[in-house]
Amino acid sequence: MEPYKLFDAEYKFVSLIWEHEPVNSTELVKLCHGKLGWKKSTTYTVLRKLCDRGILQNENAVVSALIKREAAQRHESEALLDKAFDGSLPKFLTAFLGSRQISAEEAEQLKRIIEEATK
């Protein structure tokens, strides 16, 4: 399995950790119960699997992420682009925007991002 590949439930779990890290494992169980409806055993099973994959660490009952949110988002974005749009950013943008209008500010932001990427 690819190191940054997170399934939907795993991504939600890791997102809780990103938002609260470092988080005590007892507190994490409470968060998962409240936000995800998970039992303690489910939380610890997913935690162990993600620690084994090098995504999280659990040291002295304190859980933190070994990968940054941006790295996981980049991986997910690239996987979506490859899978659904044959790796074509223009195809993605065309499909994403469709008939949607964007503001002048959003257009300027996109222009700056593209200019930076072409340097």
DSSP file (Angstrom, degrees, kcal/mol; ACC not computed):
  #  RESIDUE AA STRUCTURE BP1 BP2  ACC     N-H-->O    O-->H-N    N-H-->O    O-->H-N    TCO  KAPPA ALPHA  PHI   PSI    X-CA   Y-CA   Z-CA
    1    1 A M              0   0    0      0, 0.0     0, 0.0     0, 0.0     0, 0.0   0.000 360.0 360.0 360.0 143.2    0.0    0.0    0.0
    2    2 A E    >   -     0   0    0      1,-0.1     3,-1.0     2,-0.1     0, 0.0  -0.398 360.0-123.3 -65.3 142.1    1.2    3.5   -0.8
    3    3 A P  T 3  S+     0   0    0      0, 0.0    -1,-0.1     0, 0.0    50,-0.0   0.840 106.7  36.8 -61.6 -36.4    2.4    5.3    2.4
    4    4 A Y  T 3  S+     0   0    0     67,-0.1     2,-0.5     2,-0.0    72,-0.1   0.405  84.2 120.5 -99.0   3.7    0.1    8.3    2.2
    5    5 A K    <   -     0   0    0     -3,-1.0     2,-0.5    70,-0.1    67,-0.0  -0.565  40.6-178.3 -71.1 118.3   -2.9    6.5    0.9
    6    6 A L        -     0   0    0     -2,-0.5     2,-0.1    66,-0.1    -2,-0.0  -0.978  21.1-136.2-120.7 128.8   -5.7    7.0    3.4
    7    7 A F     >  -     0   0    0     -2,-0.5     4,-2.9     1,-0.1     5,-0.2  -0.364  39.4 -95.2 -73.4 164.7   -9.1    5.5    3.1
    8    8 A D  H  > S+     0   0    0      1,-0.2     4,-2.2     2,-0.2     5,-0.2   0.886 125.3  44.5 -52.0 -49.6  -12.1    7.8    3.9
    9    9 A A  H  > S+     0   0    0      1,-0.2     4,-2.1     2,-0.2    -1,-0.2   0.889 114.3  50.6 -64.6 -38.8  -12.5    6.7    7.6
   10   10 A E  H  > S+     0   0    0      2,-0.2     4,-3.1     1,-0.2     5,-0.2   0.899 108.7  52.1 -64.5 -40.4   -8.7    6.8    8.1
   11   11 A Y  H  X S+     0   0    0     -4,-2.9     4,-2.4     2,-0.2    -2,-0.2   0.914 109.7  48.7 -63.6 -42.3   -8.5   10.3    6.7
   12   12 A K  H  X S+     0   0    0     -4,-2.2     4,-1.7    -5,-0.2    -1,-0.2   0.905 113.1  49.0 -62.2 -40.9  -11.3   11.5    9.1
   13   13 A F  H  X S+     0   0    0     -4,-2.1     4,-1.5     2,-0.2    -2,-0.2   0.944 112.9  45.2 -62.9 -50.3   -9.4    9.9   11.9
   14   14 A V  H  X S+     0   0    0     -4,-3.1     4,-2.9     1,-0.2    -1,-0.2   0.853 107.8  59.7 -65.2 -33.7   -6.0   11.4   11.0
   15   15 A S  H  X S+     0   0    0     -4,-2.4     4,-2.2    -5,-0.2    -1,-0.2   0.897 102.7  52.5 -60.7 -39.7   -7.8   14.8   10.5
   16   16 A L  H  X S+     0   0    0     -4,-1.7     4,-1.3    -3,-0.2    -1,-0.2   0.902 110.9  47.6 -60.4 -40.4   -8.9   14.6   14.2
   17   17 A I  H  X S+     0   0    0     -4,-1.5     4,-2.1     2,-0.2     3,-0.4   0.926 109.2  52.2 -68.4 -44.1   -5.3   14.1   15.1
   18   18 A W  H  < S+     0   0    0     -4,-2.9    -1,-0.2     1,-0.2    -2,-0.2   0.895 111.8  48.4 -56.7 -39.2   -4.0   16.9   13.0
   19   19 A E  H  < S+     0   0    0     -4,-2.2    -1,-0.2    -5,-0.2    -2,-0.2   0.777 126.2  25.2 -72.4 -26.5   -6.6   19.2   14.6
   20   20 A H  H  < S+     0   0    0     -4,-1.3    -2,-0.2    -3,-0.4    -1,-0.2   0.388  91.4 176.6-121.2   2.2   -5.7   18.2   18.2
   21   21 A E     <  +     0   0    0     -4,-2.1    43,-0.1    -5,-0.1     2,-0.1  -0.258  62.8  40.6 -69.7 150.5   -2.1   16.9   18.1
   22   22 A P  S    S+     0   0    0      0, 0.0     2,-0.4     0, 0.0    42,-0.2   0.589  88.4 172.4 -71.5 141.9   -0.4   16.0   20.2
   23   23 A V  E     -A   63   0A   0     40,-2.4    40,-3.4    -2,-0.1     2,-0.1  -0.962  35.0-118.8-125.3 134.9   -3.4   14.2   21.7
   24   24 A N  E  >  -A   62   0A   0     -2,-0.4     4,-2.4    38,-0.2    38,-0.2  -0.444  27.2-124.8 -65.5 140.3   -3.6   11.8   24.6
   25   25 A S  H  > S+     0   0    0     36,-2.8     4,-2.0     1,-0.2    -1,-0.1   0.825 110.9  54.4 -62.1 -31.9   -4.9    8.4   23.5
   26   26 A T  H  > S+     0   0    0     35,-0.3     4,-1.6     2,-0.2    -1,-0.2   0.915 110.5  46.2 -65.8 -41.9   -7.7    8.5   26.1
   27   27 A E  H  > S+     0   0    0      1,-0.2     4,-2.6     2,-0.2    -2,-0.2   0.877 109.0  56.3 -65.7 -37.6   -8.8   11.9   24.7
   28   28 A L  H  X S+     0   0    0     -4,-2.4     4,-2.8     1,-0.2     5,-0.2   0.896 103.6  53.3 -61.4 -40.8   -8.5   10.5   21.2
   29   29 A V  H  X S+     0   0    0     -4,-2.0     4,-2.1     2,-0.2    -1,-0.2   0.920 110.6  47.4 -59.3 -43.5  -10.9    7.7   22.1
   30   30 A K  H  X S+     0   0    0     -4,-1.6     4,-2.5     2,-0.2    -2,-0.2   0.915 112.1  49.6 -64.4 -43.6  -13.4   10.3   23.3
   31   31 A L  H  X S+     0   0    0     -4,-2.6     4,-3.2     1,-0.2     5,-0.5   0.927 111.9  47.9 -60.1 -46.1  -13.0   12.4   20.2
   32   32 A C  H  X>S+     0   0    0     -4,-2.8     4,-1.8     1,-0.2     6,-1.8   0.865 111.4  50.5 -66.1 -36.2  -13.5    9.4   17.9
   33   33 A H  H  X5S+     0   0    0     -4,-2.1     4,-0.7     4,-0.3    -1,-0.2   0.944 117.7  39.3 -65.0 -46.3  -16.6    8.3   19.9
   34   34 A G  H  <5S+     0   0    0     -4,-2.5    -2,-0.2    -5,-0.2    -3,-0.2   0.895 128.2  29.2 -71.4 -41.7  -18.1   11.8   19.6
   35   35 A K  H  <5S+     0   0    0     -4,-3.2    -3,-0.2    -5,-0.2    -2,-0.2   0.810 135.9  22.4 -91.5 -33.2  -17.1   12.7   16.0
   36   36 A L  H  <5S-     0   0    0     -4,-1.8    -3,-0.2    -5,-0.5    -2,-0.1   0.538  93.9-122.9-114.1 -10.4  -17.0    9.3   14.3
   37   37 A G     << +     0   0    0     -5,-0.9    -4,-0.3    -4,-0.7     2,-0.2   0.742  58.3 155.1  73.5  22.6  -19.2    7.2   16.5
   38   38 A W        -     0   0    0     -6,-1.8    -1,-0.2    -9,-0.1     2,-0.2  -0.530  41.3-127.9 -87.6 149.6  -16.3    4.7   17.0
   39   39 A K     >  -     0   0    0     -2,-0.2     4,-2.2     1,-0.1     3,-0.2  -0.477  33.2-104.1 -82.2 163.4  -15.9    2.3   20.0
   40   40 A K  H  > S+     0   0    0      1,-0.2     4,-2.5     2,-0.2     5,-0.2   0.899 121.7  54.1 -54.9 -43.6  -12.6    2.3   21.9
   41   41 A S  H  > S+     0   0    0      1,-0.2     4,-2.1     2,-0.2    -1,-0.2   0.879 107.7  49.8 -63.4 -37.8  -11.5   -0.9   20.2
   42   42 A T  H  > S+     0   0    0      2,-0.2     4,-2.6    -3,-0.2     5,-0.3   0.934 110.1  50.9 -64.9 -45.7  -12.1    0.6   16.7
   43   43 A T  H  X S+     0   0    0     -4,-2.2     4,-2.5     1,-0.2    -2,-0.2   0.936 113.2  44.5 -57.1 -48.6  -10.0    3.6   17.6
   44   44 A Y  H  X S+     0   0    0     -4,-2.5     4,-2.4     2,-0.2    -1,-0.2   0.843 111.8  53.2 -69.3 -32.4   -7.1    1.5   18.9
   45   45 A T  H  X S+     0   0    0     -4,-2.1     4,-2.2    -5,-0.2    -2,-0.2   0.947 113.4  42.2 -65.5 -47.8   -7.3   -0.8   15.9
   46   46 A V  H  X S+     0   0    0     -4,-2.6     4,-2.5     2,-0.2     5,-0.2   0.902 113.9  53.1 -66.2 -40.5   -7.1    2.0   13.4
   47   47 A L  H  X S+     0   0    0     -4,-2.5     4,-2.1    -5,-0.3    -1,-0.2   0.934 109.6  48.1 -58.8 -47.1   -4.4    3.8   15.4
   48   48 A R  H  X S+     0   0    0     -4,-2.4     4,-2.5     1,-0.2    -1,-0.2   0.915 111.8  49.6 -61.4 -43.7   -2.3    0.6   15.5
   49   49 A K  H  X S+     0   0    0     -4,-2.2     4,-1.5     1,-0.2    -1,-0.2   0.910 112.5  46.6 -63.1 -42.1   -2.6    0.1   11.8
   50   50 A L  H  <>S+     0   0    0     -4,-2.5     5,-2.6     2,-0.2     6,-1.3   0.818 111.6  51.5 -73.2 -28.8   -1.7    3.7   11.0
   51   51 A C  H ><5S+     0   0    0     -4,-2.1     3,-1.4    -5,-0.2    -2,-0.2   0.910 108.2  52.4 -68.1 -42.3    1.3    3.5   13.4
   52   52 A D  H 3<5S+     0   0    0     -4,-2.5    -2,-0.2     1,-0.3    -1,-0.2   0.826 108.6  51.0 -61.6 -31.8    2.5    0.4   11.6
   53   53 A R  T 3<5S-     0   0    0     -4,-1.5    -1,-0.3    -5,-0.2    -2,-0.2   0.455 117.1-113.9 -86.4  -0.8    2.3    2.2    8.3
   54   54 A G  T < 5S+     0   0    0     -3,-1.4    -3,-0.2     2,-0.2    -2,-0.1   0.712  88.4 110.8  78.9  20.3    4.3    5.1    9.6
   55   55 A I  S   <S+     0   0    0     -5,-2.6    11,-3.1     1,-0.1    12,-1.1   0.812  81.3  21.2 -93.0 -36.9    1.5    7.6    9.3
   56   56 A L  E     -B   65   0A   0     -6,-1.3     2,-0.4     9,-0.3    -2,-0.2  -0.827  65.5-148.8-124.8 164.3    1.1    8.1   13.1
   57   57 A Q  E     -B   64   0A   0      7,-2.7     7,-2.1    -2,-0.3     2,-0.5  -0.993   1.7-162.1-133.2 147.1    3.1    7.6   16.2
   58   58 A N  E     +B   63   0A   0     -2,-0.4     2,-0.6     5,-0.2     5,-0.2  -0.876  18.5 172.3-128.4  95.7    1.9    6.7   19.7
   59   59 A E  E >  S-B   62   0A   0      3,-2.2     3,-1.4    -2,-0.5    -2,-0.1  -0.929  72.5 -19.0-111.2 119.3    4.6    7.4   22.3
   60   60 A N  T 3  S-     0   0    0     -2,-0.6    -1,-0.2     1,-0.3     3,-0.1   0.886 127.3 -53.7  52.9  43.2    3.7    7.1   26.0
   61   61 A A  T 3  S+     0   0    0      1,-0.2   -36,-2.8    -3,-0.2     2,-0.5   0.686 113.4 120.2  65.4  21.7    0.0    7.3   25.1
   62   62 A V  E <   -AB  24  59A   0     -3,-1.4    -3,-2.2   -38,-0.2     2,-0.4  -0.975  50.2-155.0-117.0 121.1    0.5   10.6   23.2
   63   63 A V  E     +AB  23  58A   0    -40,-3.4   -40,-2.4    -2,-0.5     2,-0.3  -0.779  21.2 159.3-101.5 135.2   -0.6   10.4   19.5
   64   64 A S  E     - B   0  57A   0     -7,-2.1    -7,-2.7    -2,-0.4     2,-0.3  -0.966  38.9-102.2-146.4 163.2    0.8   12.6   16.8
   65   65 A A  E     - B   0  56A   0     -2,-0.3    -9,-0.3    -9,-0.2   -10,-0.1  -0.660  13.4-163.4 -89.4 140.5    1.1   12.5   13.0
   66   66 A L  S    S+     0   0    0    -11,-3.1     2,-0.4    -2,-0.3   -10,-0.2   0.580  80.9  54.5 -93.6 -14.6    4.3   11.6   11.2
   67   67 A I  S    S-     0   0    0    -12,-1.1     2,-0.2   -63,-0.0    -2,-0.0  -0.904  87.4-119.7-116.7 150.3    3.0   13.1    8.0
   68   68 A K     >  -     0   0    0     -2,-0.4     4,-1.8     1,-0.1     3,-0.4  -0.528  21.3-118.1 -85.4 153.5    1.7   16.5    7.4
   69   69 A R  H  > S+     0   0    0      1,-0.2     4,-2.7     2,-0.2     5,-0.2   0.885 114.6  57.7 -55.3 -40.7   -1.8   17.2    6.2
   70   70 A E  H  > S+     0   0    0      1,-0.2     4,-2.5     2,-0.2    -1,-0.2   0.868 104.1  51.1 -62.6 -37.4   -0.4   18.9    3.1
   71   71 A A  H  > S+     0   0    0     -3,-0.4     4,-2.2     2,-0.2    -1,-0.2   0.912 112.3  46.1 -66.8 -41.8    1.5   15.8    2.1
   72   72 A A  H  X S+     0   0    0     -4,-1.8     4,-2.6     2,-0.2    -2,-0.2   0.907 113.4  49.5 -66.7 -41.5   -1.6   13.6    2.4
   73   73 A Q  H  X S+     0   0    0     -4,-2.7     4,-2.7     2,-0.2    -2,-0.2   0.904 110.2  50.9 -63.8 -40.8   -3.7   16.2    0.5
   74   74 A R  H  X S+     0   0    0     -4,-2.5     4,-2.5    -5,-0.2    -1,-0.2   0.925 111.5  47.7 -62.3 -44.3   -1.0   16.3   -2.3
   75   75 A H  H  X S+     0   0    0     -4,-2.2     4,-2.4     1,-0.2    -2,-0.2   0.932 113.5  47.1 -62.1 -46.3   -1.0   12.6   -2.6
   76   76 A E  H  X S+     0   0    0     -4,-2.6     4,-2.3     1,-0.2    -2,-0.2   0.897 112.7  50.0 -62.9 -40.9   -4.8   12.4   -2.7
   77   77 A S  H  X S+     0   0    0     -4,-2.7     4,-2.6     2,-0.2    -1,-0.2   0.921 111.7  47.0 -64.1 -44.9   -5.0   15.2   -5.2
   78   78 A E  H  X S+     0   0    0     -4,-2.5     4,-2.5     2,-0.2    -2,-0.2   0.893 111.8  51.2 -64.9 -39.4   -2.4   13.5   -7.5
   79   79 A A  H  X S+     0   0    0     -4,-2.4     4,-2.7    -5,-0.2     5,-0.2   0.911 112.1  46.6 -64.3 -42.2   -4.2   10.2   -7.2
   80   80 A L  H  X>S+     0   0    0     -4,-2.3     4,-2.8     2,-0.2     5,-0.6   0.926 112.1  50.3 -64.4 -45.0   -7.6   11.8   -8.2
   81   81 A L  H  X5S+     0   0    0     -4,-2.6     6,-2.6     1,-0.2     4,-1.5   0.920 115.1  43.4 -59.7 -45.2   -6.0   13.6  -11.1
   82   82 A D  H  X5S+     0   0    0     -4,-2.5     4,-0.7     4,-0.3    -2,-0.2   0.933 119.4  42.0 -66.0 -46.5   -4.4   10.5  -12.4
   83   83 A K  H  <5S+     0   0    0     -4,-2.7    -2,-0.2    -5,-0.2    -3,-0.2   0.935 127.5  24.9 -70.3 -48.7   -7.4    8.2  -11.9
   84   84 A A  H  <5S+     0   0    0     -4,-2.8    -3,-0.2    -5,-0.2    -1,-0.2   0.709 132.9  29.8 -94.6 -21.4  -10.2   10.5  -13.1
   85   85 A F  H ><<S-     0   0    0     -4,-1.5     3,-2.5    -5,-0.6     6,-0.2   0.122 100.3-111.4-130.2  22.3   -8.6   12.9  -15.5
   86   86 A D  T 3< S-     0   0    0     -4,-0.7    -4,-0.3     1,-0.3    -3,-0.1   0.802  77.2 -61.6  51.8  32.0   -5.6   11.0  -17.0
   87   87 A G  T 3  S+     0   0    0     -6,-2.6     2,-0.7     1,-0.2    -1,-0.3   0.585 100.7 140.7  75.6   9.5   -3.3   13.3  -15.1
   88   88 A S    <>  -     0   0    0     -3,-2.5     4,-1.9    -7,-0.5    -1,-0.2  -0.775  36.3-169.9 -95.2 113.0   -4.6   16.3  -16.9
   89   89 A L  H  > S+     0   0    0     -2,-0.7     4,-2.9     2,-0.2     5,-0.2   0.904  89.3  54.3 -65.1 -41.9   -5.0   19.5  -14.8
   90   90 A P  H  > S+     0   0    0      0, 0.0     4,-2.4     0, 0.0    -1,-0.2   0.911 108.6  49.3 -59.5 -40.1   -6.8   21.3  -17.6
   91   91 A K  H  > S+     0   0    0     -6,-0.2     4,-2.3     2,-0.2     5,-0.2   0.915 112.0  49.4 -62.8 -41.4   -9.4   18.5  -17.8
   92   92 A F  H  X S+     0   0    0     -4,-1.9     4,-3.2     2,-0.2     5,-0.2   0.950 111.8  46.9 -61.8 -49.5   -9.8   18.5  -14.0
   93   93 A L  H  X S+     0   0    0     -4,-2.9     4,-2.9     1,-0.2     5,-0.4   0.890 111.5  51.7 -62.1 -39.8  -10.3   22.3  -13.9
   94   94 A T  H  X S+     0   0    0     -4,-2.4     4,-2.2    -5,-0.2    -1,-0.2   0.934 115.3  41.6 -61.0 -46.5  -12.8   22.2  -16.8
   95   95 A A  H  < S+     0   0    0     -4,-2.3    -2,-0.2    -5,-0.2    -1,-0.2   0.905 116.9  48.8 -67.8 -41.1  -14.8   19.5  -15.0
   96   96 A F  H  < S+     0   0    0     -4,-3.2    -2,-0.2    -5,-0.2    -3,-0.2   0.923 118.1  37.6 -66.6 -45.9  -14.5   21.1  -11.6
   97   97 A L  H >< S+     0   0    0     -4,-2.9     3,-3.4    -5,-0.2    -2,-0.2   0.890  78.8 154.2 -76.2 -38.7  -15.5   24.6  -12.7
   98   98 A G  T 3< S-     0   0    0     -4,-2.2    -1,-0.2    -5,-0.4    -2,-0.1  -0.223  83.4 -22.9  48.9-124.6  -18.2   23.5  -15.2
   99   99 A S  T 3  S+     0   0    0     -3,-0.1    -1,-0.3     2,-0.1     2,-0.1   0.296 108.0 125.5 -97.5   8.7  -20.6   26.4  -15.4
  100  100 A R    <   -     0   0    0     -3,-3.4     2,-0.4    -4,-0.1    -3,-0.0  -0.412  55.1-136.7 -69.6 140.5  -19.6   27.7  -12.0
  101  101 A Q        -     0   0    0     -2,-0.1     2,-0.3     0, 0.0    -2,-0.1  -0.778  15.0-156.9 -96.0 142.5  -18.5   31.3  -11.8
  102  102 A I        -     0   0    0     -2,-0.4     2,-0.0     1,-0.0    -5,-0.0  -0.863  22.2-106.9-116.0 156.8  -15.4   32.2   -9.8
  103  103 A S     >  -     0   0    0     -2,-0.3     4,-2.3     1,-0.1     5,-0.2  -0.291  28.0-111.9 -76.0 163.7  -14.6   35.6   -8.3
  104  104 A A  H  > S+     0   0    0      1,-0.2     4,-2.2     2,-0.2     5,-0.1   0.868 120.5  54.4 -61.4 -36.4  -12.0   37.9   -9.7
  105  105 A E  H  > S+     0   0    0      2,-0.2     4,-2.3     1,-0.2    -1,-0.2   0.914 108.0  48.1 -65.0 -43.4  -10.0   37.3   -6.5
  106  106 A E  H  > S+     0   0    0      2,-0.2     4,-2.5     1,-0.2    -2,-0.2   0.901 110.7  51.9 -63.5 -40.4  -10.1   33.5   -7.0
  107  107 A A  H  X S+     0   0    0     -4,-2.3     4,-2.3     1,-0.2    -2,-0.2   0.901 109.7  49.3 -62.5 -40.8   -9.0   33.9  -10.6
  108  108 A E  H  X S+     0   0    0     -4,-2.2     4,-2.4     2,-0.2    -1,-0.2   0.899 109.7  51.5 -65.4 -40.5   -6.1   36.0   -9.5
  109  109 A Q  H  X S+     0   0    0     -4,-2.3     4,-2.4     1,-0.2    -2,-0.2   0.928 110.6  48.4 -61.0 -44.8   -5.1   33.4   -6.9
  110  110 A L  H  X S+     0   0    0     -4,-2.5     4,-2.5     1,-0.2    -2,-0.2   0.903 109.9  52.1 -62.8 -41.2   -5.2   30.7   -9.5
  111  111 A K  H  X S+     0   0    0     -4,-2.3     4,-2.7     1,-0.2    -1,-0.2   0.920 110.2  48.6 -60.1 -43.9   -3.1   32.8  -11.9
  112  112 A R  H  X S+     0   0    0     -4,-2.4     4,-2.5     2,-0.2    -2,-0.2   0.905 110.6  50.8 -63.6 -41.3   -0.5   33.3   -9.1
  113  113 A I  H  X S+     0   0    0     -4,-2.4     4,-1.9     2,-0.2    -1,-0.2   0.922 112.7  46.2 -61.9 -44.1   -0.4   29.6   -8.4
  114  114 A I  H  X S+     0   0    0     -4,-2.5     4,-1.2     2,-0.2    -2,-0.2   0.910 111.5  51.4 -66.7 -42.0    0.1   28.8  -12.0
  115  115 A E  H  < S+     0   0    0     -4,-2.7     3,-0.5     1,-0.2     4,-0.4   0.913 111.0  48.3 -60.8 -42.8    2.8   31.4  -12.4
  116  116 A E  H >< S+     0   0    0     -4,-2.5     3,-0.9     1,-0.2    -1,-0.2   0.874 109.7  52.8 -63.4 -38.1    4.7   30.1   -9.4
  117  117 A A  H 3< S+     0   0    0     -4,-1.9    -1,-0.2     1,-0.2    -2,-0.2   0.707 107.6  52.0 -72.8 -19.8    4.4   26.5  -10.7
  118  118 A T  T 3<        0   0    0     -4,-1.2    -1,-0.2    -3,-0.5    -2,-0.2   0.441 360.0 360.0 -97.2   0.1    5.9   27.5  -14.1
  119  119 A K    <         0   0    0     -3,-0.9    -1,-0.2    -4,-0.4    -2,-0.1   0.482 360.0 360.0 -77.8 360.0    9.0   29.2  -12.7
